Amino acid sequence: MKIFKTRWQMFFVSSLVTIIIIFIALFLSRPYIWQSVVVDGHAMDPNFVAGQRLIIIKTSKIERFDIVVAKEQGTKHILKRVIGLPGDTISYDKDALTINGQVVAEPYLKNYQNKFATDKLQSTYHYNGFFKA
């Protein structure tokens, strides 16, 4: 007795079963491997904007200058950039980041500095290494 009359019916059923298995695997892996978060606030502007949705991988190794998500009081998630690792000595003086005695470039700030230079608040605030009122 044949269950499927055509190859297309067999293809459709096998594709449907595959899609269901993928959705089940994604659903079961969510609490342990990945998570979806929504950016709340402007701390990482212009790289990440409020309302933007991100998918984070919980099992990846954290390295210097990675963006990480942390929980802040309750259920609010915050984005932060990792600058120091355990055992590092960090200082920030005259717009120069020093890690373990070596000055480190911060290329991720270039986009922010360009946006800040064209900001409408320049009559009140300006950037020359530090923010001054």
NORQUIDA-V600465 format. One record per residue. RES is the residue in one letter. SS is DSSP state (A for helix, B for strand, O for the rest). PSI is psi in whole degrees, -180 to 180 (* if undefined). OMEGA is omega as a letter, one per 20 degrees, with the letter a starting at -180 (999 if undefined). Layout:
BEGIN
((RES/SS/PSI/OMEGA) (RES/SS/PSI/OMEGA))
END
This chain:
BEGIN
((M/O/129/r) (K/O/131/r) (I/O/-44/a) (F/O/132/a) (K/O/-32/a) (T/O/167/r) (R/A/-30/r) (W/A/-38/r) (Q/A/-42/r) (M/A/-42/r) (F/A/-44/r) (F/A/-47/a) (V/A/-43/a) (S/A/-37/r) (S/A/-42/r) (L/A/-43/r) (V/A/-42/r) (T/A/-45/r) (I/A/-41/r) (I/A/-42/r) (I/A/-41/r) (I/A/-45/r) (F/A/-39/r) (I/A/-43/r) (A/A/-43/r) (L/A/-44/a) (F/A/-43/a) (L/A/-27/a) (S/A/-15/a) (R/O/-48/a) (P/O/-18/a) (Y/O/-29/a) (I/O/-43/a) (W/B/165/r) (Q/B/148/r) (S/B/131/r) (V/B/155/r) (V/B/131/r) (V/O/129/a) (D/O/111/r) (G/O/-177/a) (H/O/19/a) (A/O/-28/a) (M/O/16/r) (D/O/146/i) (P/O/5/a) (N/O/-43/r) (F/O/128/a) (V/O/156/a) (A/O/136/r) (G/O/-12/r) (Q/O/139/a) (R/B/133/a) (L/B/149/r) (I/B/123/a) (I/B/149/r) (I/B/119/a) (K/O/-19/a) (T/O/1/a) (S/O/153/r) (K/O/137/a) (I/O/128/r) (E/O/167/a) (R/O/138/r) (F/O/7/r) (D/O/154/r) (I/B/129/a) (V/B/159/r) (V/B/131/r) (A/B/153/r) (K/B/132/r) (E/B/136/r) (Q/O/107/r) (G/O/-126/a) (T/O/2/a) (K/B/133/r) (H/B/139/r) (I/B/147/r) (L/B/135/r) (K/B/154/r) (R/B/133/r) (V/O/117/r) (I/O/-48/a) (G/O/148/r) (L/O/165/a) (P/O/130/r) (G/O/-7/a) (D/O/151/r) (T/O/123/a) (I/B/138/r) (S/B/154/r) (Y/B/108/a) (D/B/130/r) (K/O/49/r) (D/O/25/r) (A/B/123/r) (L/B/127/r) (T/B/125/r) (I/B/120/a) (N/O/42/r) (G/O/-1/a) (Q/B/132/r) (V/B/132/a) (V/B/133/r) (A/O/148/r) (E/O/73/a) (P/A/-22/r) (Y/A/-13/r) (L/A/-16/a) (K/A/-45/r) (N/A/-42/r) (Y/A/-44/a) (Q/A/-38/r) (N/A/-43/r) (K/A/-40/a) (F/A/-35/a) (A/A/-28/a) (T/O/10/a) (D/O/150/a) (K/A/-13/a) (L/A/10/a) (Q/A/-25/r) (S/A/-22/r) (T/O/-43/a) (Y/O/149/r) (H/B/162/a) (Y/B/122/r) (N/O/41/a) (G/O/-35/r) (F/O/158/r) (F/B/127/a) (K/B/147/r) (A/O/*/999))
END
